[in-house]
Amino acid sequence: MQQANQSLQNLDNTENLKVLANVLKTNVAACGSIGAGFFSQLGRIYLDLLGVYKAVSQLISESVVNQGPVALRTPRVRQMRTVKKEILRLIETYISKADDLTEVTQKIIPGVLEAVLGDYQRNVEPARDAEVLSVMSTIVSKLGVRMTPCLRHYVLSIHRVLVFVEALVCLGKGNGISYDEKDEADNFGDYCPFQRLVSLERQDSNYPRVRV
């Protein structure tokens, strides 16, 4: 993991990417079995995980710029996206198993929001990973009001709330909540465990209005 994070050349190789993906899958399985106790292992590799995620995202973006959307169908880029997805699965698995939510909020969430949401916003639509929405849904469901201090800084810093709204829609539909244009905001306020997601838009004229 450290070698992968130290050089882009290590990540620009299909065989290296396959090995890395397998290592990540092993960690996902271990995390699922061990649960909250996996934090000691995650703590050792977390910064490297985020570094690899950003580096692979950069390589994917460069490929799309140089080759167009067809680059997303090449074996090299597909393996890079596999690595990204396994990183997201590992983070999501740990958060879902964690019992120290203060530790998660302080030590895990800031890095996730900075690396993952920024990448999601910058990517062309075909390169956006559905696993991002799954991770955000898990974060919203698990942390609830603990997310409030993080919202304004990270949502407004990337000027995009769509990923949060989509995550809430996924959760809301699972709870039988309907959304129409008339009462969309009120429904979010009723369901959302941190109502500031709605109030931010009402308070800030620069906040992007999102339709789902």
N, C-alpha and C positions, 0 to 999 in steps of 0.2 A: 504494500500500500504506500509506504513512504517513497519507494523508488518511482512508483507511478506518479506521485505528486511532485516529485523533484524535476521531472523533465517531460515536456510535451512529446518528445520523441518516443518515450516509453509507451505513451498512449496512442501514438499514431501507427500502431502495429496490430494487426488483427489477432495474431496469436497471443500477444500480451493481453489484449482486451478479453479474449476468451478465458485466460487464466484468472484475470482479475474478476470477471463476472462469476466464475465458479467459487472464488474465495468469498465474494460477497453473498452468494447463495448459501454457502456454508454458515456464514455469520447470521443470516436471516433465520435459518433453521435453528441454530443454537440459541438465538435470542427468543424465538418462539417457545423453546423448551425451558430455558432458564428463567425467563421473565425479567422482573425488576433487577435481579442480581446481575444481569448482563451489563449494567452501567459501567462496571470497572473496565470491561473490554471495550465498550463503546467510547469511553473517555480516552482510551489510548489511541484510538484511530479516528476520532471524530473530526479533528481539524484536517487530517489527510483526506477523509471522505469528502468534506466540503471543497477542498482544493482540487480533488479529482473531478468532482461534479462541475466546478467552474471551468476547468481546463478542457474537459470533454465537450462541454457546451460551446466553448470558444471554437474548437475544431469543427464541430457540426455547423456552426454559423458560418465559418469561413468556407466550408465545403458548399453550403447552399448559395453563398454569394458568388463563388467561382463557377459552380456547375448548374445552379438553379435547383428547383425542387426534386429533380431526378436524382440528386445526390443522396436523398433520404432512402433510396431503394438500393444503394450499393452495400455490399457486405460490410465494408469498413464502417460506414456510418450506422448501419443497423446494429453492429456490435457495440458501437459507442452508446447508442441509445439504450441497449440492454444494460450496460454498466450504470447509466443514469437511473434507470428504472429499479435496479437492484439496490442502489443507494437509497432511493426513496422508500422502497419496501422495508429496508432495514430500519430507517428512521421511524417510519410509521409503526412497525412492529414493536419497537421499543416503547414509543409513546403510549401505545395501547396497553402495554403491560406494566408501565411505570406506576409506582405507588407514592413516590415523593414528587408531587406535582410542582412544588416550589422549585425544586432542583431542575426539573424539566423546563419550567418557564424561564429560569434565569440562565441555564447553561446550554440548553438545546435549541429553544425556539428562536432566539435572535439570529443564530447562524442559518437556520432553515429559512427564515423569512428573507434574509439578505440574499442568500445564494439562489434559492428556489424561485421565489416570486419575481426577483429581478430577471432571472433567466426566462421565466414563463412570459413575462411582458415583452421581452426583446425578441423572442423567437417568432419566426413566421408560423402561421397557424398549423400547417401540417407537421411541424417539428415539436409542437407542444405535447407534453406527455400527460395522458389522462391520470396517471398516478399522482400528479401534483394535486389534483382535485381530491383524490382519495386521502392524501396526507393532510390536506387542509381540513377536510371533513372530520378526520380523526382528532386533529388538534382542537377544533372548535368544540367537538363533543366531549373531549376529555378534560380540557382546561377551563371551559366556560368563562366566568368573569375574570379569571387570571390573565386572560388575553387582553383585557381592556388597555393596560398601559402601553402595549405594543402596537395597537391598531393605528393610531394617527400617524406616528412616525413612519412606519413601513408602508402603509397603504398610500399615503400622500407622497411619499418619497418616490414611488414608482408611478404615481398618478394613475393607478388602476385598481379598482376594487372588484373587478369582475371575478377573479378567482375566489374571493371570499364569498361573493354572492352565489356563485355556482355551487360552492361547497354547501352553503346553507340551503339552497334549493334542493340539492340531493338529500340532505338530512330532512328537510321539511316535507318533501314528497313521501319520504318513508314514514312520516308521522301523520299523514293524511291532511297536510296543509296545502291549500290551493293558493295560487298567486294570479291575480289579474291586475290590470293597470290601475284600477281605482283604489284598491286597498293593499297594493303590493307592499308599501312601506310599513303600514300598520301590521300586516302579517309578520313581516320580518321582526318588527319590534316585539310582537307577542312571543314569537318563537325563540328569537336570538337570546342566548344566555348572557350576552353583553350588549345591551341596547345601544351603546354608543356607535355601533356600526351604522345604525340608521341616523342617529343624531348628528354624526359628522357631516353627512351630506346636507342636512338642514342648516347647519351652522356655517358652512364654508362655501362661498359662492364659486370657488375654483374646484370644488369636489365634483368629480365626474358623475353625471347621472347615468345610471346603468339600467337597461331594460333586459329582462330575461324572458 
